[in-house]
Amino acid sequence: MRTQVIKPRIREILSKELPPALLDLLPKHWVRIGDVVILPLRGELDPYRGRIAQVYAEVLGVKTVLRKGHIYGETRKPDYELLYGKDTVTVHIENGVKYKLDVARVMFSPANVKERVRMAQVARPGELVVDMFAGIGHLSLPMAVHKKARVIAIEKDLYTFHFLVENIWLNGVQGLMTPYNMDNRDFPGENIADRVLMGYVVTTHEFIPKALEIAKDEAVIHYHNTVPERLMPEEPFATFKRIARDYGYEVEKLNELVIKRYAPGVWHVVVDVRVYKH
């Protein structure tokens, strides 16, 4: 069903059960990951939240509905309330890549789809990519699946790591991707990567020295971070350049893209940087 058809149907069903004043507060947008929906639900709708979630699930054809919450902690864990259904594990298929995950406990942002597609395009067959914040393989699975890049995928959180391993097999790239369950700062590889993925936010700059250590001369680093709008466009490249110079490296900015709004006045940005080590 097309979205413009779904909304009136939901309203039609719930108009028989909700006070008229609440109908206009029903969510007009939602996030779908596989057959799980994340619904932003206002507090005024709380007394009816179970029934509202059930109607959205039935009309949208999904098995589970979660209430949108916050992402927290070092390993970026979601804090979502289960409104309808029981099973929060699903397989999300995007751009020919299968992502299995527990939507209630593992972060996955459909809004980053353009960046996941772009990574499949920039990768080169046979190059060695080190994914420092692999998650379930968000950015590096497309590289292995579509371009046959070799990937070292590092993920610290054990629960998320299980899905990373499963996704490597699910996509048939076990001969290309090697997963490590560890803090990337403990990864022993030096001067090995043709490309480094830094798909993290807020404190990514703290990991720049490790990325430089992992990278070969003239490697490309895809550096993500969150940036207050008032510091753009100088940031985040200015910080990367300063830290790289502190470690004796020169860098060149190849590309810069705004991925999405992270918070009011704050943007999630990615910069493609080439590193010169000699």
C-alpha positions, 0 to 999 in steps of 0.5 A: 500500500502506498503511504498516501492510502495508508493514512486515511485508512488508519484514521478511518478505523481509529475515528470510531474509537478515539476522541476527535481531538486526538485524531489529528495527533496520530503519527503521520510519519514512521520508520519501517525496518523490515517488518518492524515499525518505529512510531513517534507517539505523543503523550496525549495518545498514551491511553490508546497506545496499544490499540493505535499500535495494533491498527498501524501494524495491521494496516502497514502489514508489520508484526511489531510496533515500537515507540520511538525513543532515544539512542544512548551510550557508547555503543549507541543503544536504542531505548524504545518501548514495545507497543505491539507484537513480541518479536523485534528481530527482523531482516531489512533488505536495502540496495540488495543487502540483507541486514538482520537485527534486533530493532529494539536493541541495535541502532539502524538508521534508514535515514542513512540509506544514501551513505550506505549506497554511496559506500557500495559505489566508492569501494574498489574490488580487492581493496582492504577496508577497516570498518572501525564501528561496524555495527551490524555491517551498515556501511561495510556490507554493501562494499563486500556485497557489491564491489567484492572489497575485503573488510575487517569489521570491528564491533565492540558490543557483543549482542550487535556483533552476533548480528554482524556475524550472521549478516556476513553469512546471510549475504554470502560474503564470509570469504571477504569479511572478517569480524572482530569483537573488540574495542577498535583501539585494541586492534593490532593492525598498523598501516594495512587499510586502503580505506577506513570507515569511521561511522560513528558520531559525537566523539569520533574525533577521539578515534582519529589517531587509531584510524591514522595508525590503521591507514596506509599512505594515501588511504581514504578515511570516511570520517563521520561526526556531529557538528553544530551548524555554527561551526560549518563548513570548517568543521569537521575537517578542521579538527581532523586536519589538526589531529593528523598534523599533530601525529605528523600526517598531511591530509586532503579533503576529497568530499564532504556530505551532510547526512541528516539533522542530528539535533536542533542546530546539529548535523551529522556530516561525513568527510572523505579524507586522503592521508599522506603518511610520508 
